[in-house]
Amino acid sequence: MLIVHRRVGERIVIGGGIEIVVTSTGARGVRLGVKAPRGVLVLRGEVHDSIVAANAAAADTPPLNQDVPTAPIRGGPSEEEE
């Protein structure tokens, strides 16, 4: 992990056109601005973790109506109609 000291207005440039800018500092913390290309998804860490957990839970969930028997689908007319 890279740890850097930055002052208000200073920035960090990450490959792919991503910039992180310190917008303000105070007793409540540091405010950062993120500039990124339109196609780049930018999420807070807790939102990212929540999405990952929800996706993992969904992958472990059995499909709905798993106990409902299924019949094969036939492409032509049934024998009774002929």
C-alpha positions as CSV (number, residue, x, y, z in Angstrom):
1,M,0.0,0.0,0.0
2,L,1.3,3.4,-0.9
3,I,0.8,6.1,1.8
4,V,1.3,9.7,0.8
5,H,0.8,13.0,2.4
6,R,-1.2,15.5,0.4
7,R,-2.5,19.0,1.1
8,V,-5.7,20.6,-0.2
9,G,-5.6,21.0,-4.0
10,E,-2.9,18.3,-4.4
11,R,-3.7,15.2,-6.3
12,I,-2.7,11.6,-6.9
13,V,-2.8,10.3,-10.5
14,I,-3.6,6.6,-11.0
15,G,-3.2,4.9,-14.4
16,G,-6.2,4.9,-16.7
17,G,-7.0,8.6,-16.3
18,I,-8.1,8.4,-12.7
19,E,-7.2,11.4,-10.4
20,I,-7.8,11.7,-6.6
21,V,-7.8,15.3,-5.4
22,V,-7.8,16.5,-1.8
23,T,-10.7,19.0,-1.6
24,S,-10.6,19.8,2.1
25,T,-9.5,18.6,5.5
26,G,-11.0,19.1,8.9
27,A,-11.9,17.6,12.3
28,R,-14.4,15.4,10.6
29,G,-11.9,13.9,8.1
30,V,-10.6,14.4,4.6
31,R,-12.7,15.1,1.6
32,L,-11.5,13.6,-1.7
33,G,-12.7,14.2,-5.2
34,V,-12.3,11.5,-7.8
35,K,-12.0,12.2,-11.5
36,A,-12.4,9.1,-13.7
37,P,-13.4,8.3,-17.3
38,R,-17.1,7.7,-17.8
39,G,-16.7,3.9,-18.2
40,V,-14.9,3.6,-14.8
41,L,-17.1,2.7,-11.9
42,V,-16.2,4.5,-8.7
43,L,-17.6,3.3,-5.4
44,R,-17.1,3.8,-1.7
45,G,-15.4,0.8,-0.1
46,E,-18.5,-0.2,1.9
47,V,-20.8,0.0,-1.1
48,H,-18.4,-2.2,-3.1
49,D,-18.2,-4.7,-0.2
50,S,-22.0,-4.8,0.0
51,I,-22.4,-5.5,-3.7
52,V,-19.7,-8.3,-3.6
53,A,-21.5,-9.9,-0.5
54,A,-24.9,-9.7,-2.2
55,N,-23.6,-11.3,-5.4
56,A,-21.9,-14.1,-3.4
57,A,-25.2,-14.7,-1.5
58,A,-27.2,-14.7,-4.7
59,A,-24.8,-17.2,-6.2
60,D,-25.2,-19.6,-3.2
61,T,-29.0,-19.3,-3.4
62,P,-30.8,-22.2,-5.1
63,P,-32.9,-21.2,-8.1
64,L,-36.6,-20.4,-7.4
65,N,-39.1,-23.2,-7.8
66,Q,-36.4,-25.8,-7.6
67,D,-38.8,-28.5,-6.4
68,V,-41.2,-28.0,-9.4
69,P,-40.9,-30.9,-11.8
70,T,-40.3,-29.9,-15.4
71,A,-41.5,-31.7,-18.5
72,P,-39.5,-31.7,-21.8
73,I,-40.7,-29.3,-24.4
74,R,-41.6,-30.9,-27.7
75,G,-41.2,-29.0,-31.0
76,G,-44.0,-30.6,-33.0
77,P,-47.7,-31.4,-32.6
78,S,-48.6,-33.9,-29.9
79,E,-49.5,-37.5,-31.0
80,E,-53.2,-36.9,-29.9
81,E,-53.6,-34.2,-32.5
82,E,-52.5,-36.3,-35.4
